[in-house]
Amino acid sequence: MGVYLNGTLETKYADFMLSYFQGRNFISPLGGDLYQGISRTVSDPTYSEANRQLLLLRLMRDFRIDDSAALTVRVEPVYDLNARLLDFSFGVYLNFRQEWLLGNVGKRVRVGR
């Protein structure tokens, strides 16, 4: 079982998202290892964390390439409330609107006359 709460503040310079996660014996077959109550990397295969609490701050900024695409840069400090440890991740994502790309393909290819 897990609870995941988000609050977002969007500004013209960047977006800020504050998230809280609490999981009790939380095991998910899909997704990242961050929220898991068990570890796949610890040498003890019986290691588990019955109550996992995380506080995340995501700083996100989109850099427009054109109307259909953008690069999103994310910096995500994560604080583990139980272990009292601070960690972070950094990511760059390419986002595009598939409908726009498919729409332009149809306009570029002339059918008929």
C-alpha positions as CSV (number, residue, x, y, z in Angstrom):
1,M,0.0,0.0,0.0
2,G,1.3,3.5,-0.8
3,V,0.2,7.1,-0.8
4,Y,1.7,9.6,-3.2
5,L,0.8,13.3,-2.9
6,N,1.9,16.1,-5.3
7,G,1.6,19.9,-5.3
8,T,2.9,21.9,-8.3
9,L,3.8,25.6,-8.7
10,E,4.2,26.7,-12.3
11,T,6.1,29.9,-13.0
12,K,7.4,31.4,-16.2
13,Y,11.0,30.4,-15.3
14,A,10.5,26.9,-14.0
15,D,8.0,24.5,-12.5
16,F,8.4,23.2,-8.9
17,M,6.7,20.1,-7.6
18,L,6.8,19.0,-4.0
19,S,5.9,15.3,-3.5
20,Y,5.4,13.1,-0.5
21,F,5.4,9.3,-0.6
22,Q,4.6,6.9,2.2
23,G,4.6,3.2,1.5
24,R,3.9,0.4,3.9
25,N,5.4,-2.9,2.6
26,F,5.1,-1.3,-0.8
27,I,6.3,-3.7,-3.6
28,S,5.6,-2.8,-7.2
29,P,6.5,-5.1,-10.1
30,L,6.8,-2.1,-12.5
31,G,8.4,1.3,-12.1
32,G,11.5,2.6,-10.5
33,D,13.3,1.2,-7.4
34,L,12.9,4.5,-5.4
35,Y,9.5,3.7,-3.9
36,Q,10.1,0.0,-3.3
37,G,10.0,-1.4,0.2
38,I,12.4,-4.1,-0.9
39,S,15.8,-3.8,-2.5
40,R,17.1,-5.5,-5.6
41,T,20.7,-4.3,-5.0
42,V,21.4,-5.2,-1.4
43,S,23.4,-8.4,-0.9
44,D,20.8,-9.6,1.7
45,P,17.8,-10.8,-0.4
46,T,15.5,-10.6,2.6
47,Y,16.1,-6.9,3.2
48,S,12.9,-4.9,3.4
49,E,11.7,-1.6,4.6
50,A,8.2,-1.8,6.1
51,N,7.5,1.9,6.2
52,R,9.2,4.1,3.5
53,Q,8.7,7.9,3.6
54,L,10.2,10.2,1.0
55,L,10.0,13.9,0.3
56,L,10.8,15.0,-3.2
57,L,11.3,18.4,-4.8
58,R,11.3,18.5,-8.6
59,L,12.6,21.5,-10.4
60,M,11.6,21.3,-14.1
61,R,12.2,23.6,-17.1
62,D,11.1,23.2,-20.7
63,F,13.2,24.5,-23.5
64,R,11.1,24.7,-26.6
65,I,12.5,23.4,-29.8
66,D,9.5,24.3,-31.9
67,D,5.7,24.0,-31.5
68,S,5.9,20.2,-31.4
69,A,8.9,19.4,-29.3
70,A,10.7,20.5,-26.1
71,L,13.6,19.4,-24.0
72,T,12.7,19.1,-20.3
73,V,15.4,19.4,-17.7
74,R,14.7,18.0,-14.3
75,V,16.6,18.2,-11.0
76,E,15.1,16.1,-8.2
77,P,16.5,16.2,-4.7
78,V,15.0,13.3,-2.6
79,Y,15.0,13.2,1.2
80,D,14.5,9.8,2.9
81,L,12.7,10.8,6.1
82,N,13.4,7.4,7.8
83,A,17.1,7.1,7.0
84,R,17.7,10.9,7.1
85,L,19.6,10.7,3.8
86,L,19.6,13.2,0.9
87,D,20.0,12.0,-2.7
88,F,19.2,13.5,-6.1
89,S,18.7,12.7,-9.7
90,F,19.1,14.7,-12.8
91,G,17.4,14.0,-16.1
92,V,16.9,15.4,-19.6
93,Y,13.8,14.4,-21.6
94,L,12.7,14.9,-25.2
95,N,9.0,15.6,-25.3
96,F,7.0,15.8,-28.5
97,R,3.3,15.9,-29.5
98,Q,2.7,12.9,-31.6
99,E,-0.5,14.2,-33.1
100,W,1.3,17.2,-34.5
101,L,4.0,15.0,-36.1
102,L,1.5,12.7,-37.7
103,G,-0.5,15.7,-38.9
104,N,2.5,17.2,-40.7
105,V,3.4,13.9,-42.3
106,G,-0.1,13.9,-43.9
107,K,0.4,17.4,-45.2
108,R,3.9,16.7,-46.7
109,V,2.8,13.7,-48.7
110,R,0.6,14.7,-51.6
111,V,-2.0,12.1,-52.5
112,G,-3.8,12.3,-55.8
113,R,-3.2,15.1,-58.2
